[in-house]
Amino acid sequence: MVTKITQFRILVQLAVGAVILLYLLQLADVSKVFSMLLAVHPVNVLLSCSFFIIASTFVAFALYIPIKSIERSAPMDKVILGSFAGQLLSDVTPVRSGYFATPLILKELCNVSVEKGMVGVLATGIVNSFAKVVLSVIALIYFISFLRSNSLIVNAIAVGILFLLGGGIFLLIILIEKRILKLIAVFEKIPIIKVVIGKLINLLNQVQEGGVNIKKHFPIMFLLIVLSVLTHAIALQFISDGFAVKSISLIELMFIATLVGSLMYIPVTIAGLGVQETGYVLLLTSLGMPFDTAVAFALLARVLFTGTDIIGLPALMKVGFKNINKK
């Protein structure tokens, strides 16, 4: 029953995202949008893809650092591939929740225990959340003067930032707060879920033990996440150049990348499908980009951003085939 409900919710979220995208295309000159997409020079596409990959690699390094500190034998290349696989899942799941499957992927790829993998994922999620909250607040302050007449996007971004902040706080509590175990232990008194709760408490206890010495790595992980946002902005710069738009600076694209990224955490559509593109269009047009160009920009950014994470597909397939063979 739960599976059917989940499937139905995913279908609804996909439908909502598709409707938003179709609405954007309806407002634009569709033929002009697609002609602009076809006119983008392949070199710009290639360079943009390269920097999207670098951005994802910085995130992968941010994951590798905490895992390496508690699992010395963890191979860097396989952890990075596992991170790409997790990022690919996050690109096609609500609120980017698919990334939390990364510990299971790492266990199959490089024999890192689920508990240690979870420590790495939680630590990366915490740093990612707080780094992007800081950047998003700065970016929103910058854009507020451009968006005074459009309270809808300002409110949506604010909600996205709050979701991001709330998620970071929640992950931090799971990683370091012992009282959460006592709170969960209360539910052990319910016979029907006693076994499940017992396993959950054991898992969280091992995760918290592994996370004791992780906090010292937060500064370097924070830097890696910021570098990821910067290289993401450079990728957007090459897309902008592909449409012959020179008026938007790199720092503005970095702010846009941060704000649009926060919209992906609003649980309305799959990975912010449609919502993210609307954010791109409203932010870019506020800086003077023509509407049709902004729509084309948003579509190309989505395709390249998600497409470059396809590097993680072989790892996902490998894990999937292993699970099939076990069955």
VENURVEN-V87658 format. One line per field, one symbol per residue. ss: DSSP state (h for helix, s for strand, l for the rest). psi: psi as a letter, one per 30 degrees, with the letter a starting at -180 (. if undefined). Layout:
ss = ???
psi = ???
This chain:
ss = lhhhhhhhhhhhhhhhhhhhhhhhhhhllhhhhhhhhhhllhhhhhhhhhhhhhhhhhhhhhhhhhhhhhlllllhhhhhhhhhhhhhhhlllsllhhhhhhhhhhhhhhlllhhhhhhhhhhhhhhhhhhhhhhhhhhhhhhlllllllhhhhhhhhhhhhhhhhhhhhhhhhhhllhhhhhhhhhhhlhhhhhhhhhhhhhhhhhhhhllllhhhhhhhhhhhhhhhhhhhhhhhhhhhhlllllllhhhhhhhhhhhhhhllllllsllllhhhhhhhhhhhhllllhhhhhhhhhhhhhhhhhhhhhhhhhhhhhhhhhhhhl
psi = eeeeeeeeeeeeeeeeeeeeeeeeeefljeeeeeeeeffkkeeeeeeeeefeeeeeeeeeeeeeeeeeffiffkkeeeeeeeeeeeeeeffglkggfffffeeeeeeeeghkleeeeeeeeeeeeeeeeeefeeeeeeeeeefeffgefifeeeeeeeeeeeeeeeeeeeeeeeefjffeeeeefefffjefgeeeeeeeeeeeeeeeefgegefffeeeeeeeeeeeeeeeeeeeeeeeefghjffkleeeeeeeeeeeefffgjheljhgkeeeeeeeeeeeffggkkeeeeeeeeeeeeeeeeefffffeeeeeeeeeeeeee.
